[in-house]
Amino acid sequence: MAPENQQEKNGAKVRRAILPVSLGLLVVTGGVAAYQWNQESVPADSQPTEKVEANAKKPSPSIRLNTDDNQVKNTTRIQAKKDESKQKGSGLKRKPERTIAEPSLLQDKMGSTLAFSLKEHAVGEVYDDAVDLVETADIEKPIADLIVDQSDIVLPEPPLWLGDFSGLPIDGMTDMEEEVEQPTEEREWSGNNGTSNPSGERPTHREPSYIPSPLYDLLSGYATTGDPYNVVYYGKEVNANDGRYDDIMKLFTDSANQLKTQADAESALSYQGQANLQLLLSLTMDQPDIRTLKEETEKSVFKRYAEAEAELYAAQSKEKEQAEEAKHVVYAIGKYNEQADEPLDISEYNGADKALVNVANKDVNGEGDTTEALNKYQIAGQYAPDMAQEASRKEKDIFENLLTPPKEEAGKEETVEKEEKVEKVDALAYAASLAESDVSKAVILATEVIERGNDTPEAKEQVQKLAEQLLANAETFEPTKEEQAYEILSTRPAIAQEISRIATERKKALLYARKAEQLLDSKKYSEALYYASESNRLYSRKGSNDRVAEQAAKKLLDQAKAEEIDTQLAIYRSISSASGMPDEYRQQAEFLQKAIDDYKKGMREQNLEQSVRLLTSAWQHPRLQKFVEAPLREKSQALLEQAKAIRNEKPQMAEQYLNMLLQISGLDNGVKESAKSMLNKDK
């Protein structure tokens, strides 16, 4: 600050005013209002045109209550006043000058009258938009210091939290009471909403004291009672905005792993094991741990299928040749080994690999179906080590015949050079010519060219185009040709990875669908539903899977009536978790599943009123009434006794219990009559 300015201001007598808090707020508000009133009272034409235009380009100065005991002179405005004095007679009209604006009055609790004084256009002594607080008895002596009297402040104490902290970690409890200082580097700090803090002040972070989470409480309850299925079933819709999200995800992931462990431990899947796997495969959340678990579950399901098919093939092949089944067994075991860390022993083929090559030979020699023969040789060469050499040799012979132009006579010299000439034939053109008539064979030929070393960009592009065409057209083929297309696209290394992945999933889906049909015909409804569900998940198409799922669900719902309650629950879970299940049967299974959940919670609940409510809910379905009847009667009688005990001390609560007992359907008349009698007596 300029020394002369400080000296001029210090020359005046400064005073201190003590204000109550409420009046202190009025002082600030009044000062702003006085400034605004003063600005609005000056006409627009009271300033030189040049100054108006200049000021129009500048932002308005900030407003402040001027209580400093030494203020900075605005020399620019002083100079402007001097310039204005030279312009008298120029025709500009000006408002008459005044040194003190009309005061705006306030009164403190001591009785003194205070006012705001506005200094305006005082030549030689002008301050930036000055607003002084003065006492009306002596308005020339501004008050330069304000002190707020805090004696009249009364703040209520914060309420004491009486909630349950048992779910919070000990470390988290400690963090609630400690302030965690953020690093002290000089930088702009950002808040939780991502906005910057240009002030440069270092914020203080506090951990939240408690985050309520109904979902966490629900899942924690199921985890405590040893029900990991319900933790996953009710927790699968969790999102990042839910309270205690990290805790929920830990419960969820642990429970999901328990479900897979339980299912893997079963040599033959139970109803519950089947439901476990179906539920895990239905999960859609984008979490690394869950994605990995889902991938491992898919492998587990496919492994069960491959092993079961190999055993079935071994049993049936003793009676008759299983031509097509041989291909499916080799494909399934080979594809599983291609993806698994611990491959299956190839001895489990049980002769299917040899049978596959023999069937391919018949395709060539008999019907002349070279496309299917090449497909079978490729599967054997790719997945059956014991037969790979023979399959590759037979496959090469077919290619030579396809790519060698027909000759009337072949001399010795031509025979010697035959193999070399075959590789020089324009096979990128022959494959393209087959695209319209037999795109499956075109893909086989195009990939063979690349595998023989002609891996030019043009050759790769041709393979990609033909593969995309085959994948797109496959759904329009008849079933055998469609499945053949997916086998071709999923067993040849030259095919793009994404196309191969889709083809593999569709091939698996067709394998599962065939298996589901067989199991349904054998009246194995639970397993039929299991494979139909996985087929629908991998490759959802209207057709046989819907029929299998519907018929299997009908039979299972009928069977469940005679089962004990835990088996019933497992059956309902297997229906409600199945992919592609018609809504009619899914909703019925979900209703029954919830009813049993209510029954089990009602049996565990210590609060009698809540226990009776849960058991009453379970009573609503006729097939559960035989389980609910006895505990509902027992707990209702206990609630009646509790109402008797508290009727004098807590009459309203007792009346609530009694009224509830009167509304319960399925309750014997003895309890209801007693409740009604007590209510009438109290009235």
Secondary structure, 3 states (H helix, E strand, C coil): CCHHHHHHHHCCCCEEEEEEHHHHHHHHHHHHHHHHHHHHCCCHHHCCHHHHHHHHCCCCCCCCCCCCCCCCECHHHHHHHHHHHCCCCCCCCCCCCCCECCCEEEECCCCCEEEEEEECCCCCCCECCCEEEEECCEEEEEEEEEEEEHHHCCCCCCCCCCCCCCCCCHHHHHHHHCCEECCCCCCCEECCCCCEECCCCCCEECCCCCCCCHHHHHHHHHHHCCCHHHHHHHHCCCCCCCCCHHHHHHHHHHHHHHHHHHHHCCCCCCHHHHHHHHHHHCCCCCCHHHHHHHHHHHHHHHHHHHHHHHHHHHHHCCCCCCHHHHHHHHHHHHHHHHHCCCCCCHHHHCCHHHHHHHHHHHHHHHHCCHHHHHHHHHHHHHHCHHHHHHHHHHHHHHHHHHHCCCCCCCCHHHHHCHHHHHHHCCHHHHHHHHCCCCHHHHHHHHHHHHHCCCCCHHHHHHHHHHHHHHHHHHHHCCHHHHHHHHHHHHHCCCCCHHHHHHHHHHHHHHHHHHHHHHHHHCCCHHHHHHHHHHHHHHCCCCCHHHHHHHHHHHHHHHHHCCCCHHHHHHHHHHHHCCCCCCHHHHHHHHHHHHHHHHHHHHHHCCCHHHHHHHHHHHHCCHHHHHHHHHHHHHHHHHHHHHHHHHCCCCHHHHHHHHHHHHHCCCCCHHHHHHHHHHHHHHC
